[in-house]
Amino acid sequence: MFPAFLSLASRRVVVVGGGPVAAAKLDALIAAGADVTVVAPDVVPTIEERPVTILRRPFEERDLDGAWWVVAAATPEINARARAAADERRIFVNAVDDPQHATAYLGGVVRRHGVTVAISTDGRAPALAGLLREALEAWLPADLDEWLTAADAARRTWKEQQVPMEQRRPQLLEILNRIYLTPSSQLPTPNRVGVVSLVGAGPGDPELWTRRALRLIEDADLVLYDALVDAAALRARSRAQCFCVGKRARRDSVPQETIHRLMIRAARRGKHVVRLKGGDPFVFGRGGEEALALAKAGVPFEVVPGVTTAVAAPELAGIPLTHRGVASGFLVLAGHTVESVNRALESVQPNALSVVMMMGLDARSRLADQLMAHGWRSDTPAAIICDASTPREWTWIGRLDEMGGAAPPAGAAGVLVIGEVVRIQAALKNGVVKNGVGSRSSKTGTEGDGAALEE
């Protein structure tokens, strides 16, 4: 593909189709200043609300006369007709999710402070382009506007002084390095003192965010959020720059030291930074490490507790971690480290309390063997809860020796629960509501007898 950025200001653009897909393309075209005409027998209300010309009739080849750009967002048959008519007129066509009828492909786009980055996969993998866009958003510097201003000023100087092109890039690198590497003591004094808020976002559902968390998100200049945070809900509630810095198993992620530097640098520039973490910041969230890094750097910070997933996931599945006469306490472990699990299990009596394993979904078979090796009964009730509080929530109930054979959804984040309290789920599951409107579905293995708990 030949990459290009188009100036569509005052140029005629034709959108063929009147459904939600066509409507989704209008804002970018309007922002570019295009003169947009939509051709379709029927259009959705969101199109009627836009400043565009609407032709309420089937597409005709002559609709493309005088057009500079065409968006085909109709059926494949109509898109094919639009492509043929555009080819005759030498007009490029962006056929939405219909690559065989396209001659132009839009990729993931990052726009910040006058800088535009576009990613193309030759029309083969739009979802991958979106993931790459998110990665670039996370890595582009938050102070890119300063970079652009400095580069623009340098360019004017170079033109006046007739600096050769081959000398400009090294000089620009030196200028940007001075901006980026300026010691904090030499940074301009901000209008306000920056602060970092380490905020817990709960298990996943944005309705479980605290009122304090919502106020901080709305006030933030920069939000660094975990992978399990609902990004769409976050962006709907915040006007800040929002970057995903979360860590997921078997995936590349932003190094912890880089997260520390991002928080510290932004705060020293007077920014209000929200570090939005899944669950609770201080429960397997590395919030303690981040707090120590901020304290060492002299950056003011606060900690806003969140509902820890260690408690919320079992609770939402109908499993109380403590229950009179069944379990008087619970143990929360990180399941991905063999040595720490062994040390913890050596210090407790088998089957004496409830055990919650975080980050242990992939190691569930090994963890079951470890528990049984430390004396836990093979028929101990066990549960796996994945993506708790979200529409993707999935629950398995069975025995400890069956836990390794469970088949959770690919890519899910899960919590393991082991102990007699899991039996209570059978007695409660018909009464547990999902989002307040009905019973929470579960995929279950061998279930305990809930009535036995009442004896």
C-alpha positions as CSV (number, residue, x, y, z in Angstrom):
1,M,0.0,0.0,0.0
2,F,1.0,3.6,-0.7
3,P,0.5,5.6,2.5
4,A,-0.9,9.1,2.1
5,F,-2.8,11.7,4.2
6,L,-5.6,13.4,2.2
7,S,-6.8,17.0,2.4
8,L,-10.6,16.7,1.9
9,A,-11.5,20.3,3.0
10,S,-14.5,21.5,0.8
11,R,-14.1,18.4,-1.4
12,R,-17.2,16.3,-2.3
13,V,-17.2,12.9,-0.5
14,V,-20.0,10.4,-1.1
15,V,-21.0,7.8,1.5
16,V,-23.0,4.9,0.1
17,G,-25.2,3.4,2.8
18,G,-27.3,4.7,5.7
19,G,-26.7,2.3,8.5
20,P,-24.7,2.5,11.7
21,V,-21.5,1.6,9.9
22,A,-21.9,4.5,7.5
23,A,-22.8,6.8,10.4
24,A,-19.5,5.8,12.2
25,K,-17.5,7.2,9.3
26,L,-19.1,10.6,9.2
27,D,-17.4,12.4,12.1
28,A,-13.9,12.0,10.7
29,L,-15.0,13.2,7.3
30,I,-16.8,16.2,8.8
31,A,-13.8,17.0,11.0
32,A,-11.6,17.0,7.8
33,G,-14.0,19.7,6.3
34,A,-15.4,17.4,3.6
35,D,-18.6,18.2,1.8
36,V,-20.4,14.9,2.6
37,T,-23.3,13.4,0.7
38,V,-25.0,10.2,2.0
39,V,-26.9,8.1,-0.5
40,A,-29.3,5.5,0.9
41,P,-33.1,4.7,0.9
42,D,-33.1,4.8,4.7
43,V,-30.7,6.4,7.1
44,V,-30.3,6.0,10.9
45,P,-31.2,9.0,13.1
46,T,-27.5,9.7,13.9
47,I,-26.9,10.5,10.2
48,E,-29.9,12.9,10.1
49,E,-28.3,14.8,13.0
50,R,-25.0,15.4,11.1
51,P,-24.4,18.4,8.8
52,V,-24.5,16.3,5.6
53,T,-26.6,16.1,2.4
54,I,-28.9,13.1,2.4
55,L,-30.2,11.5,-0.8
56,R,-33.0,9.1,0.3
57,R,-33.0,6.7,-2.7
58,P,-31.0,3.8,-4.0
59,F,-27.4,4.4,-5.1
60,E,-26.9,5.5,-8.8
61,E,-23.6,5.6,-10.6
62,R,-24.0,9.3,-11.4
63,D,-23.9,10.0,-7.6
64,L,-20.1,9.8,-7.8
65,D,-19.8,12.6,-10.4
66,G,-17.5,15.2,-9.0
67,A,-16.5,13.2,-6.0
68,W,-13.0,13.0,-4.6
69,W,-13.5,10.1,-2.2
70,V,-16.1,7.4,-1.7
71,V,-17.1,5.4,1.3
72,A,-19.0,2.2,0.5
73,A,-20.8,1.1,3.6
74,A,-23.7,-0.9,2.1
75,T,-24.2,-4.5,1.1
76,P,-21.5,-6.2,-0.9
77,E,-23.6,-6.0,-4.0
78,I,-24.1,-2.3,-3.7
79,N,-20.4,-1.8,-2.7
80,A,-19.5,-3.6,-5.9
81,R,-21.5,-1.2,-8.0
82,A,-20.0,1.7,-6.2
83,R,-16.5,0.3,-6.8
84,A,-17.2,-0.1,-10.6
85,A,-18.6,3.4,-10.9
86,A,-15.6,4.8,-8.9
87,D,-13.1,3.0,-11.1
88,E,-14.6,4.6,-14.2
89,R,-14.2,8.0,-12.6
90,R,-10.7,7.3,-11.1
91,I,-11.9,7.8,-7.6
92,F,-10.6,5.8,-4.6
93,V,-13.1,3.8,-2.6
94,N,-13.0,2.8,1.1
95,A,-15.3,-0.2,1.3
96,V,-15.9,-0.7,5.0
97,D,-15.1,-4.3,6.0
98,D,-15.3,-5.3,2.4
99,P,-11.7,-5.4,1.1
100,Q,-12.4,-7.0,-2.3
101,H,-14.4,-3.9,-3.3
102,A,-12.0,-1.3,-1.9
103,T,-9.1,0.6,-3.4
104,A,-8.3,2.5,-0.2
105,Y,-8.0,1.2,3.3
106,L,-8.2,3.1,6.6
107,G,-6.1,1.9,9.5
108,G,-5.9,2.6,13.2
109,V,-5.2,6.3,13.7
110,V,-3.6,8.1,16.6
111,R,-4.0,11.9,16.7
112,R,-2.4,14.1,19.4
113,H,-1.4,17.7,19.3
114,G,-1.2,18.0,15.6
115,V,0.7,14.7,15.1
116,T,-1.2,11.9,13.2
117,V,0.0,8.3,13.1
118,A,-1.9,5.8,10.9
119,I,-1.4,2.0,10.9
120,S,-2.4,-0.2,7.9
121,T,-2.7,-3.9,7.6
122,D,-3.5,-3.8,3.9
123,G,-7.1,-4.2,4.8
124,R,-6.5,-7.8,6.1
125,A,-6.7,-7.3,9.9
126,P,-8.5,-4.2,11.1
127,A,-8.5,-5.5,14.7
128,L,-4.7,-5.8,14.7
129,A,-4.5,-2.2,13.5
130,G,-6.6,-1.2,16.4
131,L,-4.3,-3.1,18.9
132,L,-1.3,-1.4,17.3
133,R,-3.0,1.9,17.7
134,E,-3.5,1.4,21.4
135,A,0.2,0.4,21.8
136,L,1.3,3.6,20.0
137,E,-1.0,5.7,22.2
138,A,0.7,4.2,25.3
139,W,4.2,4.9,24.0
140,L,3.9,8.3,22.5
141,P,5.1,10.9,24.9
142,A,2.5,12.8,26.9
143,D,4.3,16.1,26.2
144,L,4.2,15.6,22.4
145,D,2.8,19.1,22.0
146,E,6.2,20.5,23.3
147,W,8.0,18.3,20.8
148,L,6.0,19.6,18.0
149,T,6.4,23.2,19.0
150,A,10.1,22.8,19.4
151,A,10.4,21.0,16.0
152,D,8.3,23.7,14.3
153,A,10.5,26.5,15.7
154,A,13.7,24.6,14.8
155,R,12.4,24.2,11.2
156,R,11.9,27.9,10.8
157,T,15.4,28.6,12.0
158,W,16.9,26.0,9.7
159,K,15.1,27.5,6.7
160,E,16.4,31.0,7.6
161,Q,19.9,29.7,8.1
162,Q,19.7,27.3,5.1
163,V,20.8,24.3,7.3
164,P,21.2,21.2,5.0
165,M,18.6,18.5,5.4
166,E,21.1,15.9,6.5
167,Q,22.1,18.1,9.5
168,R,18.5,18.7,10.7
169,R,17.6,15.4,12.2
170,P,20.7,15.2,14.5
171,Q,20.0,18.8,15.7
172,L,16.4,18.0,16.3
173,L,17.3,15.0,18.4
174,E,19.5,17.1,20.6
175,I,16.7,19.6,21.0
176,L,14.2,16.9,22.0
177,N,16.7,15.3,24.3
178,R,17.1,18.6,26.2
179,I,13.4,18.7,26.7
180,Y,13.0,15.1,27.8
181,L,16.1,14.9,29.9
182,T,15.7,18.3,31.7
183,P,16.3,17.6,35.4
184,S,13.1,18.1,37.5
185,S,14.8,20.9,39.4
186,Q,15.1,22.9,36.1
187,L,11.5,22.2,34.9
188,P,9.3,25.3,34.6
189,T,7.3,25.8,37.8
190,P,3.8,24.6,37.1
191,N,0.6,26.5,38.1
192,R,-0.3,23.8,40.5
193,V,1.4,21.0,42.3
194,G,1.1,17.6,40.6
195,V,-0.3,14.6,42.4
196,V,-0.7,10.9,41.7
197,S,-3.9,9.1,42.7
198,L,-3.5,5.3,43.0
199,V,-7.1,4.2,42.4
200,G,-8.7,0.8,42.7
201,A,-11.2,0.1,39.9
202,G,-12.7,-3.0,41.4
203,P,-13.2,-6.4,39.5
204,G,-14.3,-5.0,36.1
205,D,-17.7,-3.5,36.1
206,P,-17.4,0.3,36.0
207,E,-20.6,0.5,38.1
208,L,-18.4,-0.8,41.0
209,W,-16.0,2.2,40.8
210,T,-16.3,4.3,43.9
211,R,-17.6,7.8,43.9
212,R,-14.2,9.1,44.9
213,A,-12.7,7.2,41.9
214,L,-15.1,8.7,39.5
215,R,-14.4,12.3,40.7
216,L,-10.6,11.7,40.4
217,I,-11.0,10.2,36.9
218,E,-13.1,13.3,35.8
219,D,-10.4,15.6,37.2
220,A,-7.4,13.8,35.8
221,D,-4.9,15.1,33.2
222,L,-3.4,11.7,32.6
223,V,-4.8,8.2,33.3
224,L,-2.6,5.1,33.2
225,Y,-4.9,2.2,33.4
226,D,-4.6,-1.6,33.8
227,A,-5.6,-4.1,31.1
228,L,-8.7,-5.3,33.0
229,V,-10.2,-1.8,33.3
230,D,-13.2,-1.0,31.0
231,A,-11.4,1.3,28.6
232,A,-14.6,2.4,26.9
233,A,-16.2,3.4,30.2
234,L,-13.0,5.2,31.2
235,R,-12.8,7.3,28.0
236,A,-16.5,8.1,28.3
237,R,-16.0,9.6,31.8
238,S,-12.6,11.3,31.3
239,R,-11.2,14.0,29.1
240,A,-7.7,13.1,30.1
241,Q,-5.1,11.3,28.0
242,C,-5.7,7.6,28.8
243,F,-3.0,5.0,28.2
244,C,-3.2,1.3,28.9
245,V,-0.1,0.1,30.8
246,G,-1.6,-3.1,32.1
247,K,0.1,-6.5,32.3
248,R,-1.4,-9.7,31.0
249,A,0.0,-13.2,31.0
250,R,2.1,-14.2,28.0
251,R,1.8,-10.7,26.5
252,D,4.4,-7.9,26.1
253,S,3.6,-5.1,28.5
254,V,4.9,-1.8,29.7
255,P,7.8,-2.3,32.2
256,Q,7.0,-1.3,35.8
257,E,10.0,1.1,35.9
258,T,8.5,2.9,32.8
259,I,5.2,3.3,34.6
260,H,7.0,4.9,37.6
261,R,8.8,7.3,35.3
262,L,5.6,8.3,33.5
263,M,3.8,9.0,36.8
264,I,6.7,11.0,38.3
265,R,7.5,13.0,35.2
266,A,3.8,14.0,34.6
267,A,3.3,14.9,38.3
268,R,6.5,17.1,38.3
269,R,5.0,19.0,35.4
270,G,1.9,19.8,37.5
271,K,-0.3,17.1,36.1
272,H,-3.0,15.2,38.1
273,V,-2.2,11.6,37.3
274,V,-4.6,8.7,38.0
275,R,-3.1,5.3,38.1
276,L,-6.3,3.2,37.7
277,K,-5.7,-0.4,38.8
278,G,-7.9,-3.4,38.7
279,G,-9.2,-4.5,42.0
280,D,-7.5,-2.8,44.9
281,P,-4.1,-1.0,44.5
282,F,-2.5,-2.8,47.4
283,V,-3.7,-6.4,46.7
284,F,-1.4,-7.9,44.1
285,G,-1.6,-4.7,42.1
286,R,2.0,-3.5,42.7
287,G,0.5,-0.4,44.2
288,G,3.0,-0.7,47.1
289,E,5.9,-0.5,44.6
290,E,4.4,2.5,42.9
291,A,3.8,4.3,46.2
292,L,7.4,3.7,47.3
293,A,8.7,5.0,43.9
294,L,6.5,8.2,44.3
295,A,7.6,8.7,47.9
296,K,11.3,8.3,47.0
297,A,10.8,10.9,44.2
298,G,9.1,13.3,46.5
299,V,5.8,13.2,44.5
300,P,2.6,13.7,46.5
301,F,0.2,10.8,46.1
302,E,-3.0,9.3,47.6
303,V,-4.4,5.8,47.7
304,V,-8.1,5.2,46.9
305,P,-9.2,1.7,47.8
306,G,-11.1,-0.5,45.4
307,V,-13.1,-3.7,45.7
308,T,-10.5,-6.4,45.5
309,T,-11.2,-9.1,43.0
310,A,-10.0,-11.7,45.5
311,V,-13.3,-11.0,47.5
312,A,-15.5,-9.7,44.7
313,A,-15.2,-12.5,42.3
314,P,-16.3,-15.3,44.7
315,E,-18.9,-13.0,46.2
316,L,-20.5,-12.3,42.8
317,A,-20.5,-16.0,42.0
318,G,-22.4,-16.7,45.2
319,I,-19.5,-17.9,47.3
320,P,-18.9,-16.3,50.7
321,L,-15.2,-16.7,51.7
322,T,-16.2,-16.9,55.4
323,H,-19.3,-18.7,56.7
324,R,-20.2,-19.5,60.3
325,G,-19.4,-23.1,61.0
326,V,-17.7,-23.6,57.7
327,A,-14.7,-21.2,57.4
328,S,-13.6,-18.6,59.8
329,G,-11.0,-17.1,57.6
330,F,-9.4,-17.1,54.1
331,L,-6.0,-17.0,52.5
332,V,-5.2,-15.0,49.4
333,L,-2.2,-16.2,47.3
334,A,-0.5,-15.3,44.1
335,G,-0.8,-18.6,42.2
336,H,2.0,-18.1,39.6
337,T,4.9,-18.7,42.0
338,V,5.5,-22.2,43.2
339,E,7.7,-21.4,46.2
340,S,5.5,-18.7,47.7
341,V,2.5,-21.1,47.5
342,N,4.4,-23.9,49.2
343,R,5.5,-21.6,52.0
344,A,2.0,-20.4,52.6
345,L,0.4,-23.8,52.6
346,E,3.0,-25.1,55.0
347,S,1.7,-22.6,57.6
348,V,-2.0,-23.5,57.5
349,Q,-3.9,-26.6,58.4
350,P,-5.4,-28.4,55.3
351,N,-9.1,-27.7,54.8
352,A,-9.2,-25.3,57.7
353,L,-10.0,-22.1,55.8
354,S,-10.9,-20.8,52.3
355,V,-8.1,-20.3,49.8
356,V,-8.2,-17.8,46.9
357,M,-5.6,-18.0,44.2
358,M,-5.0,-14.9,42.1
359,M,-3.1,-15.1,38.8
360,G,-3.2,-18.9,38.9
361,L,-5.6,-19.7,36.1
362,D,-3.0,-21.2,33.8
363,A,-1.4,-23.0,36.7
364,R,-4.6,-24.5,38.0
365,S,-3.6,-28.1,37.5
366,R,-0.2,-27.6,39.3
367,L,-1.9,-25.6,42.1
368,A,-4.4,-28.5,42.7
369,D,-1.5,-30.9,43.0
370,Q,0.3,-28.6,45.4
371,L,-2.8,-28.3,47.7
372,M,-3.3,-32.1,47.7
373,A,0.4,-32.7,48.4
374,H,0.0,-30.5,51.5
375,G,-2.9,-32.6,52.7
376,W,-6.0,-31.0,51.2
377,R,-8.6,-33.6,50.3
378,S,-9.0,-34.4,46.6
379,D,-12.8,-33.9,46.9
380,T,-12.5,-30.4,48.4
381,P,-15.0,-28.1,46.6
382,A,-13.3,-25.8,44.1
383,A,-14.4,-23.0,41.9
384,I,-13.0,-20.9,39.0
385,I,-14.5,-17.5,38.3
386,C,-13.4,-15.7,35.1
387,D,-14.0,-12.1,34.2
388,A,-16.1,-11.4,37.3
389,S,-18.7,-8.6,37.1
390,T,-18.5,-8.4,33.3
391,P,-20.9,-9.7,30.6
392,R,-18.2,-12.4,29.9
393,E,-18.4,-13.8,33.5
394,W,-17.9,-17.6,33.6
395,T,-18.0,-19.9,36.6
396,W,-17.0,-23.5,37.1
397,I,-17.8,-25.5,40.2
398,G,-16.3,-28.9,40.9
399,R,-13.7,-30.9,43.0
400,L,-10.1,-30.0,43.7
401,D,-8.8,-33.0,41.7
402,E,-11.0,-31.9,38.7
403,M,-9.9,-28.3,38.6
404,G,-7.0,-28.9,36.2
405,G,-9.5,-30.3,33.6
406,A,-11.7,-27.2,33.6
407,A,-11.8,-25.3,30.4
408,P,-12.1,-21.6,31.0
409,P,-12.5,-19.2,28.0
410,A,-9.3,-18.4,26.2
411,G,-7.8,-15.1,27.3
412,A,-9.9,-14.8,30.4
413,A,-8.7,-13.5,33.7
414,G,-9.7,-15.8,36.6
415,V,-9.7,-16.4,40.3
416,L,-9.5,-19.9,41.9
417,V,-11.4,-20.6,45.1
418,I,-10.8,-23.8,47.2
419,G,-12.7,-24.7,50.3
420,E,-16.0,-25.9,51.9
421,V,-17.5,-22.5,51.3
422,V,-17.8,-23.3,47.6
423,R,-20.7,-25.7,48.5
424,I,-22.8,-22.7,49.5
425,Q,-23.0,-21.6,45.8
426,A,-25.4,-24.4,45.1
427,A,-27.8,-23.1,47.7
428,L,-27.5,-19.4,46.6
429,K,-27.1,-19.6,42.8
430,N,-30.8,-19.3,41.9
431,G,-31.0,-16.1,44.0
432,V,-27.9,-14.4,42.8
433,V,-28.8,-11.7,40.3
434,K,-26.7,-10.4,37.4
435,N,-26.8,-6.6,37.0
436,G,-29.9,-6.7,39.1
437,V,-32.1,-8.3,36.4
438,G,-31.8,-12.1,36.6
439,S,-30.0,-15.2,37.7
440,R,-26.2,-15.4,37.1
441,S,-25.4,-18.3,34.8
442,S,-22.7,-20.8,35.6
443,K,-21.0,-23.6,33.8
444,T,-20.7,-26.2,36.6
445,G,-18.9,-29.4,37.2
446,T,-19.7,-31.5,40.3
447,E,-21.8,-29.4,42.7
448,G,-21.9,-29.8,46.5
449,D,-25.2,-30.3,48.3
450,G,-26.2,-26.8,49.6
451,A,-28.8,-28.3,51.9
452,A,-26.2,-30.1,53.9
453,L,-24.9,-26.7,55.1
454,E,-28.2,-26.1,56.9
455,E,-27.9,-29.2,59.0
